[in-house]
Amino acid sequence: MTERPDRATVGSDSTRRTPREDDRTNMRVVSWNIQYGIEAELAATEIAERPEMRDFDLLLLQEMDEAGTAKIAERLGAGYAY
């Protein structure tokens, strides 16, 4: 097992942050069904502005097309896989 460095960072290049103390044992997963990709911009705003959602380690989006997924990733400064 590889040891984790003491001062690791998480997030994309534009959102790097020092991990919270509980990051070593917990992963924050946000999952959201955006129903046919409608209101993707509103969803991105909600995710970015709500504290309980914005510090995610993994964001799972359902019912999205690639263009909407890319917009949300760009808005949040995150990478994505589609």
DONUDO-81896 format. One record per atom (N, C-alpha, C, CB): residue in one letter; x, y, z. Coordinates in steps of 0.1 Angstrom, whole numbers, padded with zeros to 4 digits, always signed. Atoms other than C-alpha are relative to their C-alpha. Last residue first. Glycine has a CB too. Example, Ala and Ser with C-alpha at 12.3 -4.5 7.8 and 13.67 -1.06 7.14 Angstrom:
% residues 2
s-0009-0011+0000s+0137-0011+0071s-0008+0011+0008s+0004+0005-0014a+0009-0012+0000a+0123-0045+0078a+0009+0012+0000a-0010+0000+0012
***
This chain:
% residues 82
y+0014+0002+0005y-0185+0110-0206y-0001-0013-0006y-0004+0011-0010a+0000+0012+0009a-0155+0117-0184a-0014-0002-0004a+0007-0013+0006y+0012+0009+0001y-0150+0151-0168y+0003-0012-0009y-0012+0008-0005g-0001+0009+0012g-0124+0175-0155g-0013-0008+0000g+0013-0008+0001a-0003+0014-0003a-0134+0203-0130a+0002-0008-0014a-0011-0007+0007g-0014+0001+0000g-0134+0241-0130g+0005-0015+0002g+0007+0009+0010l-0005+0004-0013l-0170+0241-0119l+0015-0001+0001l-0006-0014+0004r+0005-0010-0010r-0183+0261-0148r+0006-0003+0013r-0016-0001+0000e-0007-0012+0002e-0161+0240-0172e-0004+0010+0011e-0003+0006-0014a-0014+0002-0004a-0173+0207-0158a+0007+0013-0001a+0006-0011-0009i+0000+0001-0015i-0210+0219-0160i+0015-0001+0004i-0008-0012+0005k+0003-0013-0006k-0205+0230-0196k+0001+0000+0015k-0014+0004-0005a-0012-0008+0002a-0187+0197-0206a-0003+0014+0006a+0003+0001-0015t-0010+0004-0010t-0215+0177-0191t+0012+0009-0001t+0003-0015-0003g+0004-0005-0013g-0241+0197-0210g+0010-0004+0010g-0014-0005+0003a-0001-0014+0000a-0222+0191-0243a-0004+0006+0014a-0009+0007-0011e-0014-0004-0002e-0218+0154-0235e+0002+0015+0000e+0009-0006-0012d-0007+0002+0013d-0255+0148-0230d+0015+0005+0002d-0007+0007-0012m-0007-0011+0005m-0268+0143-0194m+0005-0003-0014m+0012+0005+0009e+0008-0005+0010e-0294+0119-0180e+0006+0013-0007e-0014+0003+0005q+0008+0009+0009q-0274+0113-0149q-0008+0008-0010q-0009-0009+0009l+0012-0007+0006l-0246+0133-0133l-0007-0010-0009l+0004+0012-0008l+0007+0009+0009l-0221+0118-0108l-0012+0007-0006l-0004-0013+0007l+0013-0005+0003l-0197+0143-0091l-0006-0010-0011l+0000+0014-0006l+0005+0006+0012l-0167+0128-0073l-0014+0005-0003l+0000-0016+0001d-0012+0007+0005d-0145+0145-0047d-0004-0007-0014d+0005-0010+0010f+0001+0014+0003f-0172+0171-0040f+0014-0006-0004f-0010-0002-0011d-0013+0006-0004d-0166+0204-0022d+0000-0015-0003d+0003+0002+0015r-0011-0005+0008r-0194+0222-0041r+0013-0007+0004r+0001+0014+0002m-0002+0006+0013m-0224+0202-0029m+0013+0003-0006m-0011+0003-0009e+0001+0014-0001e-0229+0209+0008e+0003-0008-0012e-0013-0004+0006p-0011+0005-0007p-0216+0244+0003p+0000-0015+0002p+0002+0006+0014r+0005+0007-0012r-0243+0252-0023r+0012-0007+0007r-0011-0010-0003e+0004-0009-0011e-0230+0278-0048e-0004-0007+0013e-0010+0009-0004a-0011-0009-0004a-0211+0257-0073a-0003+0008+0012a+0003+0009-0012i-0011+0008-0005i-0236+0228-0073i+0012+0009+0004i+0006-0010-0011e+0003+0006-0012e-0265+0251-0077e+0011-0007+0007e-0012-0009-0001t+0001-0010-0010t-0249+0271-0104t-0003-0005+0014t-0010+0011-0004a-0014-0004-0002a-0240+0240-0124a+0001+0011+0011a+0007+0004-0013a-0006+0011-0008a-0276+0227-0120a+0015+0004+0004a+0000-0013-0007l+0005-0002-0013l-0289+0260-0133l+0006-0010+0010l-0016-0001+0000e-0006-0012-0006e-0267+0257-0163e-0004+0003+0014e-0003+0013-0009a-0014+0004-0004a-0278+0221-0169a+0007+0012+0006a+0008-0005-0012e-0005-0008-0011e-0314+0232-0168e+0014-0003+0004e-0010-0001+0011i+0007-0013-0001i-0326+0203-0190i+0005+0008+0012i-0016-0002+0001g-0009-0011+0002g-0300+0176-0194g-0006+0014+0000g+0007-0002-0012y-0002-0003+0014y-0327+0150-0199y+0009+0012-0003y-0013+0003-0006q+0012+0002+0009q-0336+0150-0162q+0002+0005-0014q-0012+0005+0006i+0004-0013+0006i-0306+0164-0143i-0011-0001-0011i+0013+0007-0005n+0007+0004+0013n-0302+0133-0121n-0006+0014-0005n-0012-0010+0002w+0011-0008+0003w-0277+0144-0094w-0005-0005-0014w+0004+0015+0000s+0007+0007+0011s-0251+0124-0075s-0012+0008-0003s-0003-0015+0003v+0013-0006+0003v-0226+0141-0052v-0006-0006-0012v+0002+0016-0002v+0005+0003+0013v-0198+0120-0037v-0014+0007-0001v-0002-0016-0002r+0012-0007+0001r-0176+0132-0008r-0005-0002-0015r+0001+0015+0003m+0001-0005+0014m-0149+0106-0001m-0014+0007-0001m+0002-0011-0010n+0013-0002+0006n-0139+0099+0035n+0001+0005-0014n-0009+0009+0008t+0009+0012-0002t-0109+0085+0053t-0013+0001-0007t-0002-0002+0014r-0009+0012+0000r-0080+0108+0044r-0008-0012+0001r+0010+0001+0011d-0002+0005+0014d-0104+0136+0033d+0008-0013+0000d+0007+0010-0008d+0007+0012+0002d-0115+0139+0070d+0002-0006-0014d-0015+0002+0003e-0006+0011-0009e-0087+0164+0077e-0008-0013-0003e-0002+0004+0014r+0005-0001-0013r-0098+0185+0047r+0005-0011+0008r-0016+0000+0000p+0011+0008-0004p-0076+0183+0017p-0004+0003+0014p+0004-0015+0000t-0006+0009-0009t-0055+0213+0006t-0012-0009+0006t+0007+0007+0012r+0001-0004-0014r-0071+0228-0024r+0007-0010+0009r-0015+0002+0004r-0007+0008-0010r-0068+0227-0061r-0001+0006+0014r+0015+0000-0004t+0007+0001-0013t-0096+0243-0080t+0007-0007+0010t-0014-0007-0002s+0006-0013-0004s-0080+0256-0112s-0007+0000+0013s-0010+0005-0011d-0010-0011-0002d-0056+0227-0116d-0006+0013+0004d+0007+0002-0013s-0006-0003+0012s-0085+0202-0110s+0011+0011+0002s-0010+0004-0012g+0007-0009+0009g-0093+0191-0075g+0008+0002-0013g-0002+0013+0006v+0010+0006+0008v-0073+0176-0047v-0007+0010-0008v-0011-0007+0010t+0010-0009+0004t-0040+0185-0031t-0011-0008-0008t+0005+0012-0008a+0006+0003+0013a-0016+0164-0011a-0010+0011-0003a-0006-0014-0001r+0006-0012+0005r+0003+0179+0018r-0005-0002-0014r+0011+0011+0000d+0006-0009-0011d+0012+0149+0040d-0008+0012-0006d+0010+0004+0009p-0008-0011-0004p+0017+0125+0010p-0007+0009+0010p+0005+0009-0012r+0004-0013+0005r-0004+0094+0010r+0010+0011+0004r-0014+0003+0003e+0004-0010-0010e+0014+0061+0017e-0004+0013-0007e+0011+0002+0010t-0007-0012+0001t+0013+0034-0010t-0005+0010+0010t-0001+0006-0014m+0008-0012+0000m+0000+0000+0000m+0009+0012+0000m-0010+0000+0012
***
